[in-house]
Amino acid sequence: TYVLLRWGLAFFVASAAWLLMLPERLFPPGTFDYLGNSHNVMHVMVLIVWQELHWGVRALVEGTAA
């Protein structure tokens, strides 16, 4: 279940960053035009979500899930 909590947290951060337009909302326009914008943050977090999901399913299949 620890893996599920990490997966849920990563999914929440990915969704919140994209929906709330963070960090663009907090800085002057043009600061995050190409690197570090919410769309890029969301994609990185989606990769982390996928990795957490993969590890969780793998642990369940192997019988080592906590």
Salt bridges, closest charged atoms under 4 A:
GLU52 OE1 - ARG6 NE 2.81
GLU62 OE2 - ARG58 NE 3.17
